[in-house]
Amino acid sequence: MRFNATGGNLGDVPAEVEGFIGDSLDSWYGFPGAQPTRKGHDFVGWSLRSEDANTGAITPGSEFTKDTLVPRAITDVYAVWKERQKLTISFDGNGGELGSLPASKEVYEREALEDDFPAYNPTNVANMDPKKPGYTFIGWGYDKSSTMPEVTRDTVFTESETLYAIWKEGSSDTITVKFDANGGSYKSGKMPSETFEKGTALGARFPTEILENRIEILELCI
């Protein structure tokens, strides 16, 4: 059995699985429990028809499941995908000017903008867009009156949104906070730190990496 991602990524799904003609995979080597992935799409299932790949549905009788009997010595099966809805994320200067920033970006439902999110460097904010005379930009929020960052490059969207620039009166004056594991450890092996404007809150930029505890096991000798 040969598994084809058809535009996606197999991930932990094996490219090939051996079996016997007339038997189901589940009765021998086990049907793959993992699922392939594809940006902006939901995995529907496996089909014996390559034509089903981007239709969002499997032709009746062409499904390939754990109970399907292997029909021939070499059998190709294809991932079937359903495209998610595209959302529009709009950017509002909220009294300031967007400058070089786009008025909006598109993103698939249940995904984050990631590299399409407007770049933000707190140590160089005076030379970046958006701008507002007499104010310093500190991030993006869901409301015109937001006071701390509510959205980042990793924020997952489920509906179209308008994001508003958040401003602090006065010129830029930053501080840096480091998050010491204090005997624990981070999976990344790197201590997170954030630089932000003095007198403001990190909000959505607060580190989310979970600490791991180090537990020492002592042997007792009797």
C-alpha positions as a printed NumPy array, in Angstrom:
array([[  0.   ,   0.   ,   0.   ],
       [  1.384,   3.389,  -0.999],
       [  0.081,   6.48 ,   0.782],
       [  0.107,   9.755,  -1.175],
       [ -0.188,  13.124,   0.604],
       [ -1.512,  14.817,  -2.588],
       [ -0.208,  18.292,  -1.817],
       [  0.103,  17.799,   1.917],
       [  2.704,  16.327,   4.255],
       [  2.59 ,  12.682,   5.335],
       [  4.263,  13.456,   8.659],
       [  4.157,  10.211,  10.692],
       [  2.147,   8.36 ,   8.055],
       [  4.402,   5.756,   6.391],
       [  4.826,   6.136,   2.645],
       [  4.368,   2.386,   2.21 ],
       [  2.777,  -0.377,   4.269],
       [  2.914,  -4.088,   3.449],
       [ -0.119,  -6.316,   3.588],
       [ -1.803,  -9.229,   1.828],
       [ -4.282,  -9.13 ,  -1.029],
       [ -7.765,  -9.78 ,   0.305],
       [ -6.91 ,  -8.794,   3.871],
       [ -7.301,  -5.461,   5.636],
       [ -4.23 ,  -3.6  ,   6.841],
       [ -5.605,  -3.567,  10.359],
       [ -5.535,  -7.356,  10.526],
       [ -1.782,  -7.448,   9.857],
       [  0.482,  -4.434,  10.198],
       [ -2.048,  -1.949,  11.455],
       [ -3.689,   0.915,   9.612],
       [ -1.778,   4.214,  10.068],
       [ -3.116,   6.018,  13.119],
       [ -1.49 ,   9.327,  12.193],
       [ -2.994,  11.759,   9.724],
       [ -1.289,  13.861,   7.045],
       [ -1.437,  17.641,   7.247],
       [ -1.833,  20.431,   4.729],
       [ -1.859,  24.172,   5.303],
       [ -5.35 ,  25.63 ,   5.05 ],
       [ -7.037,  22.245,   4.668],
       [ -8.776,  19.6  ,   6.756],
       [ -8.022,  15.936,   6.147],
       [-11.175,  14.052,   5.091],
       [ -9.764,  10.526,   4.683],
       [ -8.101,   8.195,   2.191],
       [ -9.428,   7.385,  -1.277],
       [ -8.493,   4.895,  -3.97 ],
       [ -9.196,   7.651,  -6.521],
       [ -6.621,  10.399,  -7.079],
       [ -9.412,  12.545,  -8.532],
       [-10.934,  12.909,  -5.056],
       [ -7.86 ,  14.657,  -3.634],
       [ -9.109,  18.257,  -3.684],
       [-12.85 ,  17.745,  -3.838],
       [-13.485,  17.675,  -0.092],
       [-15.33 ,  14.352,  -0.384],
       [-14.578,  10.701,  -1.113],
       [-16.431,   9.03 ,  -3.966],
       [-18.727,   6.342,  -2.49 ],
       [-17.077,   2.957,  -2.805],
       [-13.583,   4.457,  -3.061],
       [-12.96 ,   4.873,   0.68 ],
       [ -9.84 ,   3.241,   2.075],
       [-10.125,   2.547,   5.82 ],
       [ -8.705,   0.106,   8.343],
       [-11.358,  -2.409,   7.291],
       [-10.879,  -2.088,   3.511],
       [ -9.558,  -5.261,   1.868],
       [ -6.342,  -4.778,  -0.097],
       [ -7.446,  -5.08 ,  -3.753],
       [ -4.148,  -5.648,  -5.577],
       [ -0.401,  -6.192,  -5.148],
       [  0.429,  -2.491,  -5.53 ],
       [ -2.312,  -0.139,  -4.412],
       [ -2.107,   3.641,  -4.245],
       [ -4.332,   5.58 ,  -1.859],
       [ -4.694,   9.352,  -1.825],
       [ -5.287,  11.897,   0.916],
       [ -8.535,  13.801,   0.394],
       [ -8.632,  17.444,   1.505],
       [-11.267,  20.055,   2.185],
       [-10.088,  23.649,   1.911],
       [-10.869,  25.86 ,   4.901],
       [-12.52 ,  29.251,   4.631],
       [-10.217,  32.211,   4.058],
       [-10.498,  35.022,   6.592],
       [ -9.583,  38.689,   6.24 ],
       [ -7.546,  40.328,   8.996],
       [ -7.711,  44.119,   8.682],
       [ -5.308,  46.595,  10.304],
       [ -6.527,  49.955,  11.639],
       [ -4.012,  52.657,  12.571],
       [ -6.369,  53.815,  15.349],
       [ -5.432,  57.47 ,  14.941],
       [ -2.051,  56.705,  13.439],
       [ -0.817,  55.98 ,   9.926],
       [ -0.233,  52.441,   8.653],
       [  2.484,  53.671,   6.324],
       [  4.015,  50.691,   4.512],
       [  1.788,  48.16 ,   6.277],
       [ -0.989,  46.471,   4.296],
       [ -4.584,  47.372,   5.098],
       [ -5.404,  43.671,   5.381],
       [ -4.081,  40.136,   5.078],
       [ -5.772,  36.845,   4.323],
       [ -5.369,  33.745,   6.491],
       [ -7.019,  30.355,   6.544],
       [ -9.534,  29.642,   9.301],
       [ -7.891,  28.175,  12.441],
       [ -4.434,  29.331,  11.416],
       [ -2.059,  32.143,  12.422],
       [ -0.606,  34.882,  10.22 ],
       [  2.932,  33.983,  11.312],
       [  5.374,  35.666,   8.87 ],
       [  2.533,  37.708,   7.364],
       [  1.982,  39.444,  10.707],
       [  3.435,  42.994,  10.734],
       [  6.983,  42.925,  12.039],
       [  7.549,  44.49 ,  15.454],
       [ 10.919,  45.383,  16.937],
       [ 10.509,  47.281,  20.233],
       [ 14.115,  48.474,  20.137],
       [ 13.57 ,  50.147,  16.757],
       [  9.895,  51.064,  16.973],
       [ 10.512,  54.736,  16.104],
       [ 11.642,  53.679,  12.621],
       [  8.842,  51.221,  11.972],
       [  5.216,  51.491,  10.879],
       [  2.598,  52.277,  12.089],
       [  3.348,  55.778,  13.4  ],
       [  1.49 ,  58.451,  15.356],
       [  3.064,  61.799,  16.271],
       [  3.746,  62.04 ,  20.005],
       [  3.013,  58.342,  20.634],
       [  4.825,  55.005,  20.635],
       [  3.328,  51.898,  19.063],
       [  3.176,  48.897,  21.438],
       [  1.138,  46.268,  19.58 ],
       [ -2.236,  45.238,  18.167],
       [ -5.578,  44.734,  19.911],
       [ -9.153,  43.747,  19.109],
       [-10.591,  47.046,  20.302],
       [ -9.776,  50.731,  19.821],
       [ -9.418,  51.1  ,  23.592],
       [ -7.069,  48.107,  24.093],
       [ -4.145,  48.935,  26.395],
       [ -1.928,  45.875,  25.929],
       [ -1.024,  43.574,  23.01 ],
       [ -3.794,  41.053,  22.378],
       [ -2.58 ,  39.584,  19.102],
       [  0.784,  38.191,  17.958],
       [  2.151,  36.374,  14.921],
       [  1.056,  33.118,  16.581],
       [ -2.573,  34.103,  17.262],
       [ -4.981,  31.616,  15.657],
       [ -8.007,  33.183,  13.964],
       [-11.462,  31.615,  13.696],
       [-13.195,  34.574,  12.076],
       [-12.344,  37.751,  10.193],
       [-11.089,  40.504,  12.506],
       [-10.094,  44.158,  12.557],
       [ -6.955,  44.778,  14.619],
       [ -6.306,  48.215,  16.102],
       [ -2.928,  49.791,  16.77 ],
       [ -2.253,  50.367,  20.486],
       [ -0.434,  53.559,  21.466],
       [  1.487,  54.775,  24.489],
       [  1.829,  58.522,  24.854],
       [  5.409,  59.78 ,  24.67 ],
       [  8.65 ,  58.488,  23.168],
       [  9.937,  54.93 ,  23.364],
       [ 11.485,  53.788,  26.664],
       [ 11.944,  50.016,  26.833],
       [ 12.85 ,  47.453,  29.469],
       [ 13.777,  43.786,  29.06 ],
       [ 12.42 ,  41.006,  31.267],
       [ 14.04 ,  37.568,  31.373],
       [ 12.141,  34.5  ,  32.61 ],
       [ 14.455,  32.359,  34.75 ],
       [ 13.339,  28.724,  35.161],
       [ 14.622,  28.783,  38.769],
       [ 15.73 ,  25.138,  38.848],
       [ 13.427,  24.016,  36.061],
       [ 14.126,  23.993,  32.348],
       [ 12.622,  24.977,  29.015],
       [ 12.145,  22.413,  26.248],
       [ 13.785,  24.804,  23.818],
       [ 16.82 ,  25.023,  26.103],
       [ 16.654,  28.799,  25.842],
       [ 15.528,  31.262,  28.496],
       [ 12.786,  33.466,  27.019],
       [ 12.983,  37.221,  27.314],
       [ 10.812,  40.085,  26.135],
       [ 11.582,  43.731,  25.5  ],
       [  8.637,  46.089,  25.817],
       [  7.675,  49.628,  26.727],
       [  8.108,  50.67 ,  30.342],
       [  4.736,  51.198,  32.038],
       [  2.888,  48.762,  29.773],
       [  1.94 ,  45.076,  30.047],
       [  3.16 ,  42.229,  27.863],
       [ -0.353,  40.938,  27.257],
       [ -0.368,  38.314,  24.491],
       [  3.421,  38.586,  24.197],
       [  3.862,  36.916,  27.599],
       [  5.871,  33.672,  27.091],
       [  3.708,  30.552,  26.822],
       [  6.406,  27.872,  26.853],
       [  5.742,  25.376,  29.659],
       [  8.488,  24.728,  32.165],
       [  9.756,  21.217,  32.803],
       [ 10.528,  20.214,  36.382],
       [ 13.756,  18.497,  37.248],
       [ 13.085,  15.724,  39.737],
       [ 16.008,  14.065,  41.431],
       [ 15.549,  10.403,  42.444],
       [ 17.487,   9.409,  45.541],
       [ 18.469,   5.782,  46.303],
       [ 17.954,   4.727,  49.897],
       [ 20.464,   2.246,  51.202],
       [ 19.393,   0.079,  54.126]])
